[in-house]
Amino acid sequence: MSSSDVLIVGLLALAGFLVGGVVSFWPRNRVAAGICAVLAALAVAGAVLRLVSA
């Protein structure tokens, strides 16, 4: 397993945790949920770009 593969898996795991934060924060604090959603989207985009470039 190369370091690129580890980075992709790590970014996808980070995105999963952030999506969990969105689900957790949505009823109480929509601003925090929105921030978590943006960060999750950035993590997924980073993983996809790293996967495409590999």
PyMOL Python script that loads the backbone (N, CA, C, O; Angstrom):
from pymol import cmd

cmd.read_pdbstr("""\
ATOM      1  N   MET A   1       0.853  -1.168   0.000  1.00  0.00           N
ATOM      2  CA  MET A   1       0.000   0.000   0.000  1.00  0.00           C
ATOM      3  C   MET A   1       0.904   1.238   0.000  1.00  0.00           C
ATOM      4  O   MET A   1       1.746   1.408   0.881  1.00  0.00           O
ATOM      5  N   SER A   2       0.713   2.080  -0.988  1.00  0.00           N
ATOM      6  CA  SER A   2       1.559   3.266  -1.102  1.00  0.00           C
ATOM      7  C   SER A   2       1.040   4.402  -0.217  1.00  0.00           C
ATOM      8  O   SER A   2      -0.061   4.337   0.330  1.00  0.00           O
ATOM      9  N   SER A   3       1.847   5.420  -0.096  1.00  0.00           N
ATOM     10  CA  SER A   3       1.442   6.565   0.730  1.00  0.00           C
ATOM     11  C   SER A   3       0.257   7.300   0.102  1.00  0.00           C
ATOM     12  O   SER A   3      -0.549   7.898   0.816  1.00  0.00           O
ATOM     13  N   SER A   4       0.147   7.260  -1.223  1.00  0.00           N
ATOM     14  CA  SER A   4      -0.989   7.884  -1.899  1.00  0.00           C
ATOM     15  C   SER A   4      -2.302   7.172  -1.522  1.00  0.00           C
ATOM     16  O   SER A   4      -3.330   7.814  -1.304  1.00  0.00           O
ATOM     17  N   ASP A   5      -2.244   5.856  -1.452  1.00  0.00           N
ATOM     18  CA  ASP A   5      -3.425   5.088  -1.050  1.00  0.00           C
ATOM     19  C   ASP A   5      -3.827   5.397   0.386  1.00  0.00           C
ATOM     20  O   ASP A   5      -5.013   5.510   0.696  1.00  0.00           O
ATOM     21  N   VAL A   6      -2.849   5.529   1.246  1.00  0.00           N
ATOM     22  CA  VAL A   6      -3.125   5.847   2.649  1.00  0.00           C
ATOM     23  C   VAL A   6      -3.755   7.235   2.759  1.00  0.00           C
ATOM     24  O   VAL A   6      -4.675   7.440   3.551  1.00  0.00           O
ATOM     25  N   LEU A   7      -3.262   8.181   1.970  1.00  0.00           N
ATOM     26  CA  LEU A   7      -3.819   9.530   1.968  1.00  0.00           C
ATOM     27  C   LEU A   7      -5.269   9.520   1.494  1.00  0.00           C
ATOM     28  O   LEU A   7      -6.113  10.199   2.078  1.00  0.00           O
ATOM     29  N   ILE A   8      -5.563   8.765   0.455  1.00  0.00           N
ATOM     30  CA  ILE A   8      -6.935   8.681  -0.065  1.00  0.00           C
ATOM     31  C   ILE A   8      -7.867   8.094   0.983  1.00  0.00           C
ATOM     32  O   ILE A   8      -8.954   8.621   1.219  1.00  0.00           O
ATOM     33  N   VAL A   9      -7.446   7.009   1.609  1.00  0.00           N
ATOM     34  CA  VAL A   9      -8.274   6.385   2.642  1.00  0.00           C
ATOM     35  C   VAL A   9      -8.461   7.327   3.823  1.00  0.00           C
ATOM     36  O   VAL A   9      -9.554   7.414   4.384  1.00  0.00           O
ATOM     37  N   GLY A  10      -7.407   8.029   4.200  1.00  0.00           N
ATOM     38  CA  GLY A  10      -7.504   8.987   5.302  1.00  0.00           C
ATOM     39  C   GLY A  10      -8.461  10.125   4.995  1.00  0.00           C
ATOM     40  O   GLY A  10      -9.249  10.521   5.853  1.00  0.00           O
ATOM     41  N   LEU A  11      -8.400  10.659   3.770  1.00  0.00           N
ATOM     42  CA  LEU A  11      -9.313  11.737   3.392  1.00  0.00           C
ATOM     43  C   LEU A  11     -10.761  11.264   3.372  1.00  0.00           C
ATOM     44  O   LEU A  11     -11.660  11.992   3.792  1.00  0.00           O
ATOM     45  N   LEU A  12     -10.986  10.052   2.885  1.00  0.00           N
ATOM     46  CA  LEU A  12     -12.357   9.526   2.884  1.00  0.00           C
ATOM     47  C   LEU A  12     -12.856   9.254   4.302  1.00  0.00           C
ATOM     48  O   LEU A  12     -14.035   9.458   4.592  1.00  0.00           O
ATOM     49  N   ALA A  13     -11.977   8.800   5.178  1.00  0.00           N
ATOM     50  CA  ALA A  13     -12.371   8.601   6.571  1.00  0.00           C
ATOM     51  C   ALA A  13     -12.687   9.943   7.236  1.00  0.00           C
ATOM     52  O   ALA A  13     -13.658  10.054   7.985  1.00  0.00           O
ATOM     53  N   LEU A  14     -11.871  10.952   6.963  1.00  0.00           N
ATOM     54  CA  LEU A  14     -12.130  12.292   7.485  1.00  0.00           C
ATOM     55  C   LEU A  14     -13.477  12.810   6.992  1.00  0.00           C
ATOM     56  O   LEU A  14     -14.243  13.389   7.762  1.00  0.00           O
ATOM     57  N   ALA A  15     -13.763  12.603   5.719  1.00  0.00           N
ATOM     58  CA  ALA A  15     -15.052  13.032   5.166  1.00  0.00           C
ATOM     59  C   ALA A  15     -16.200  12.312   5.865  1.00  0.00           C
ATOM     60  O   ALA A  15     -17.237  12.921   6.130  1.00  0.00           O
ATOM     61  N   GLY A  16     -16.033  11.039   6.164  1.00  0.00           N
ATOM     62  CA  GLY A  16     -17.073  10.300   6.871  1.00  0.00           C
ATOM     63  C   GLY A  16     -17.331  10.859   8.258  1.00  0.00           C
ATOM     64  O   GLY A  16     -18.483  10.996   8.671  1.00  0.00           O
ATOM     65  N   PHE A  17     -16.279  11.179   8.972  1.00  0.00           N
ATOM     66  CA  PHE A  17     -16.449  11.776  10.299  1.00  0.00           C
ATOM     67  C   PHE A  17     -17.122  13.142  10.213  1.00  0.00           C
ATOM     68  O   PHE A  17     -17.951  13.482  11.057  1.00  0.00           O
ATOM     69  N   LEU A  18     -16.766  13.929   9.192  1.00  0.00           N
ATOM     70  CA  LEU A  18     -17.385  15.236   9.031  1.00  0.00           C
ATOM     71  C   LEU A  18     -18.853  15.130   8.657  1.00  0.00           C
ATOM     72  O   LEU A  18     -19.662  15.943   9.105  1.00  0.00           O
ATOM     73  N   VAL A  19     -19.209  14.146   7.847  1.00  0.00           N
ATOM     74  CA  VAL A  19     -20.628  13.931   7.535  1.00  0.00           C
ATOM     75  C   VAL A  19     -21.381  13.539   8.802  1.00  0.00           C
ATOM     76  O   VAL A  19     -22.527  13.945   8.992  1.00  0.00           O
ATOM     77  N   GLY A  20     -20.750  12.759   9.662  1.00  0.00           N
ATOM     78  CA  GLY A  20     -21.357  12.457  10.955  1.00  0.00           C
ATOM     79  C   GLY A  20     -21.571  13.710  11.782  1.00  0.00           C
ATOM     80  O   GLY A  20     -22.568  13.823  12.495  1.00  0.00           O
ATOM     81  N   GLY A  21     -20.633  14.659  11.691  1.00  0.00           N
ATOM     82  CA  GLY A  21     -20.796  15.942  12.374  1.00  0.00           C
ATOM     83  C   GLY A  21     -21.954  16.739  11.820  1.00  0.00           C
ATOM     84  O   GLY A  21     -22.664  17.410  12.570  1.00  0.00           O
ATOM     85  N   VAL A  22     -22.154  16.674  10.508  1.00  0.00           N
ATOM     86  CA  VAL A  22     -23.295  17.366   9.894  1.00  0.00           C
ATOM     87  C   VAL A  22     -24.592  16.804  10.445  1.00  0.00           C
ATOM     88  O   VAL A  22     -25.486  17.555  10.834  1.00  0.00           O
ATOM     89  N   VAL A  23     -24.694  15.485  10.480  1.00  0.00           N
ATOM     90  CA  VAL A  23     -25.911  14.853  10.990  1.00  0.00           C
ATOM     91  C   VAL A  23     -26.115  15.196  12.462  1.00  0.00           C
ATOM     92  O   VAL A  23     -27.245  15.395  12.908  1.00  0.00           O
ATOM     93  N   SER A  24     -25.031  15.264  13.206  1.00  0.00           N
ATOM     94  CA  SER A  24     -25.116  15.549  14.632  1.00  0.00           C
ATOM     95  C   SER A  24     -25.505  17.000  14.915  1.00  0.00           C
ATOM     96  O   SER A  24     -26.316  17.264  15.802  1.00  0.00           O
ATOM     97  N   PHE A  25     -24.929  17.941  14.163  1.00  0.00           N
ATOM     98  CA  PHE A  25     -25.139  19.360  14.432  1.00  0.00           C
ATOM     99  C   PHE A  25     -26.393  19.951  13.790  1.00  0.00           C
ATOM    100  O   PHE A  25     -26.860  21.004  14.223  1.00  0.00           O
ATOM    101  N   TRP A  26     -26.944  19.301  12.775  1.00  0.00           N
ATOM    102  CA  TRP A  26     -28.005  19.916  11.982  1.00  0.00           C
ATOM    103  C   TRP A  26     -29.201  20.407  12.808  1.00  0.00           C
ATOM    104  O   TRP A  26     -29.632  21.541  12.596  1.00  0.00           O
ATOM    105  N   PRO A  27     -29.756  19.627  13.727  1.00  0.00           N
ATOM    106  CA  PRO A  27     -30.945  20.120  14.443  1.00  0.00           C
ATOM    107  C   PRO A  27     -30.662  21.312  15.357  1.00  0.00           C
ATOM    108  O   PRO A  27     -31.541  22.150  15.561  1.00  0.00           O
ATOM    109  N   ARG A  28     -29.458  21.401  15.907  1.00  0.00           N
ATOM    110  CA  ARG A  28     -29.155  22.440  16.888  1.00  0.00           C
ATOM    111  C   ARG A  28     -28.471  23.654  16.292  1.00  0.00           C
ATOM    112  O   ARG A  28     -28.837  24.787  16.602  1.00  0.00           O
ATOM    113  N   ASN A  29     -27.494  23.432  15.449  1.00  0.00           N
ATOM    114  CA  ASN A  29     -26.661  24.542  14.974  1.00  0.00           C
ATOM    115  C   ASN A  29     -26.369  24.359  13.491  1.00  0.00           C
ATOM    116  O   ASN A  29     -25.472  23.606  13.113  1.00  0.00           O
ATOM    117  N   ARG A  30     -27.125  25.044  12.667  1.00  0.00           N
ATOM    118  CA  ARG A  30     -26.972  24.866  11.225  1.00  0.00           C
ATOM    119  C   ARG A  30     -25.690  25.494  10.685  1.00  0.00           C
ATOM    120  O   ARG A  30     -25.196  25.074   9.639  1.00  0.00           O
ATOM    121  N   VAL A  31     -25.154  26.473  11.367  1.00  0.00           N
ATOM    122  CA  VAL A  31     -23.892  27.072  10.918  1.00  0.00           C
ATOM    123  C   VAL A  31     -22.760  26.057  11.054  1.00  0.00           C
ATOM    124  O   VAL A  31     -21.971  25.877  10.127  1.00  0.00           O
ATOM    125  N   ALA A  32     -22.681  25.400  12.196  1.00  0.00           N
ATOM    126  CA  ALA A  32     -21.653  24.377  12.401  1.00  0.00           C
ATOM    127  C   ALA A  32     -21.842  23.219  11.425  1.00  0.00           C
ATOM    128  O   ALA A  32     -20.865  22.666  10.921  1.00  0.00           O
ATOM    129  N   ALA A  33     -23.083  22.854  11.159  1.00  0.00           N
ATOM    130  CA  ALA A  33     -23.353  21.783  10.198  1.00  0.00           C
ATOM    131  C   ALA A  33     -22.912  22.200   8.802  1.00  0.00           C
ATOM    132  O   ALA A  33     -22.376  21.386   8.050  1.00  0.00           O
ATOM    133  N   GLY A  34     -23.131  23.443   8.456  1.00  0.00           N
ATOM    134  CA  GLY A  34     -22.705  23.930   7.148  1.00  0.00           C
ATOM    135  C   GLY A  34     -21.194  23.922   6.997  1.00  0.00           C
ATOM    136  O   GLY A  34     -20.666  23.579   5.940  1.00  0.00           O
ATOM    137  N   ILE A  35     -20.504  24.303   8.063  1.00  0.00           N
ATOM    138  CA  ILE A  35     -19.037  24.284   8.034  1.00  0.00           C
ATOM    139  C   ILE A  35     -18.531  22.853   7.893  1.00  0.00           C
ATOM    140  O   ILE A  35     -17.606  22.592   7.125  1.00  0.00           O
ATOM    141  N   CYS A  36     -19.133  21.932   8.629  1.00  0.00           N
ATOM    142  CA  CYS A  36     -18.744  20.520   8.512  1.00  0.00           C
ATOM    143  C   CYS A  36     -19.028  19.983   7.114  1.00  0.00           C
ATOM    144  O   CYS A  36     -18.249  19.190   6.584  1.00  0.00           O
ATOM    145  N   ALA A  37     -20.133  20.409   6.516  1.00  0.00           N
ATOM    146  CA  ALA A  37     -20.473  19.959   5.166  1.00  0.00           C
ATOM    147  C   ALA A  37     -19.453  20.461   4.144  1.00  0.00           C
ATOM    148  O   ALA A  37     -19.053  19.720   3.246  1.00  0.00           O
ATOM    149  N   VAL A  38     -19.038  21.704   4.283  1.00  0.00           N
ATOM    150  CA  VAL A  38     -18.035  22.258   3.361  1.00  0.00           C
ATOM    151  C   VAL A  38     -16.703  21.523   3.524  1.00  0.00           C
ATOM    152  O   VAL A  38     -16.054  21.186   2.534  1.00  0.00           O
ATOM    153  N   LEU A  39     -16.302  21.278   4.752  1.00  0.00           N
ATOM    154  CA  LEU A  39     -15.046  20.564   4.982  1.00  0.00           C
ATOM    155  C   LEU A  39     -15.119  19.124   4.467  1.00  0.00           C
ATOM    156  O   LEU A  39     -14.137  18.607   3.935  1.00  0.00           O
ATOM    157  N   ALA A  40     -16.276  18.475   4.622  1.00  0.00           N
ATOM    158  CA  ALA A  40     -16.447  17.118   4.094  1.00  0.00           C
ATOM    159  C   ALA A  40     -16.349  17.119   2.574  1.00  0.00           C
ATOM    160  O   ALA A  40     -15.725  16.232   1.990  1.00  0.00           O
ATOM    161  N   ALA A  41     -16.960  18.107   1.935  1.00  0.00           N
ATOM    162  CA  ALA A  41     -16.889  18.196   0.478  1.00  0.00           C
ATOM    163  C   ALA A  41     -15.455  18.424   0.016  1.00  0.00           C
ATOM    164  O   ALA A  41     -15.037  17.854  -0.991  1.00  0.00           O
ATOM    165  N   LEU A  42     -14.696  19.246   0.734  1.00  0.00           N
ATOM    166  CA  LEU A  42     -13.289  19.465   0.391  1.00  0.00           C
ATOM    167  C   LEU A  42     -12.456  18.194   0.564  1.00  0.00           C
ATOM    168  O   LEU A  42     -11.567  17.915  -0.241  1.00  0.00           O
ATOM    169  N   ALA A  43     -12.746  17.433   1.610  1.00  0.00           N
ATOM    170  CA  ALA A  43     -12.011  16.186   1.834  1.00  0.00           C
ATOM    171  C   ALA A  43     -12.308  15.173   0.731  1.00  0.00           C
ATOM    172  O   ALA A  43     -11.400  14.490   0.256  1.00  0.00           O
ATOM    173  N   VAL A  44     -13.564  15.071   0.325  1.00  0.00           N
ATOM    174  CA  VAL A  44     -13.922  14.143  -0.753  1.00  0.00           C
ATOM    175  C   VAL A  44     -13.298  14.610  -2.066  1.00  0.00           C
ATOM    176  O   VAL A  44     -12.782  13.797  -2.834  1.00  0.00           O
ATOM    177  N   ALA A  45     -13.346  15.911  -2.324  1.00  0.00           N
ATOM    178  CA  ALA A  45     -12.740  16.437  -3.554  1.00  0.00           C
ATOM    179  C   ALA A  45     -11.240  16.171  -3.579  1.00  0.00           C
ATOM    180  O   ALA A  45     -10.687  15.816  -4.620  1.00  0.00           O
ATOM    181  N   GLY A  46     -10.587  16.340  -2.445  1.00  0.00           N
ATOM    182  CA  GLY A  46      -9.159  16.051  -2.369  1.00  0.00           C
ATOM    183  C   GLY A  46      -8.855  14.583  -2.625  1.00  0.00           C
ATOM    184  O   GLY A  46      -7.887  14.252  -3.310  1.00  0.00           O
ATOM    185  N   ALA A  47      -9.682  13.709  -2.074  1.00  0.00           N
ATOM    186  CA  ALA A  47      -9.482  12.275  -2.288  1.00  0.00           C
ATOM    187  C   ALA A  47      -9.706  11.909  -3.757  1.00  0.00           C
ATOM    188  O   ALA A  47      -8.954  11.114  -4.321  1.00  0.00           O
ATOM    189  N   VAL A  48     -10.726  12.482  -4.368  1.00  0.00           N
ATOM    190  CA  VAL A  48     -11.009  12.181  -5.768  1.00  0.00           C
ATOM    191  C   VAL A  48      -9.888  12.707  -6.662  1.00  0.00           C
ATOM    192  O   VAL A  48      -9.446  12.012  -7.577  1.00  0.00           O
ATOM    193  N   LEU A  49      -9.426  13.932  -6.401  1.00  0.00           N
ATOM    194  CA  LEU A  49      -8.326  14.470  -7.199  1.00  0.00           C
ATOM    195  C   LEU A  49      -7.060  13.653  -7.030  1.00  0.00           C
ATOM    196  O   LEU A  49      -6.322  13.443  -7.993  1.00  0.00           O
ATOM    197  N   ARG A  50      -6.806  13.194  -5.827  1.00  0.00           N
ATOM    198  CA  ARG A  50      -5.616  12.362  -5.588  1.00  0.00           C
ATOM    199  C   ARG A  50      -5.773  11.020  -6.284  1.00  0.00           C
ATOM    200  O   ARG A  50      -4.795  10.476  -6.795  1.00  0.00           O
ATOM    201  N   LEU A  51      -6.978  10.479  -6.313  1.00  0.00           N
ATOM    202  CA  LEU A  51      -7.233   9.198  -6.976  1.00  0.00           C
ATOM    203  C   LEU A  51      -7.077   9.333  -8.484  1.00  0.00           C
ATOM    204  O   LEU A  51      -6.514   8.452  -9.134  1.00  0.00           O
ATOM    205  N   VAL A  52      -7.569  10.425  -9.038  1.00  0.00           N
ATOM    206  CA  VAL A  52      -7.473  10.638 -10.488  1.00  0.00           C
ATOM    207  C   VAL A  52      -6.025  10.840 -10.921  1.00  0.00           C
ATOM    208  O   VAL A  52      -5.608  10.347 -11.970  1.00  0.00           O
ATOM    209  N   SER A  53      -5.269  11.560 -10.115  1.00  0.00           N
ATOM    210  CA  SER A  53      -3.886  11.837 -10.473  1.00  0.00           C
ATOM    211  C   SER A  53      -2.971  10.617 -10.285  1.00  0.00           C
ATOM    212  O   SER A  53      -1.881  10.562 -10.855  1.00  0.00           O
ATOM    213  N   ALA A  54      -3.413   9.651  -9.492  1.00  0.00           N
ATOM    214  CA  ALA A  54      -2.584   8.475  -9.230  1.00  0.00           C
ATOM    215  C   ALA A  54      -2.606   7.472 -10.358  1.00  0.00           C
ATOM    216  O   ALA A  54      -1.952   6.432 -10.272  1.00  0.00           O
TER     217      ALA A  54
END
""", "prot")
cmd.dss("prot")
cmd.show_as("cartoon", "prot")
cmd.util.cbc("prot")
cmd.orient("prot")
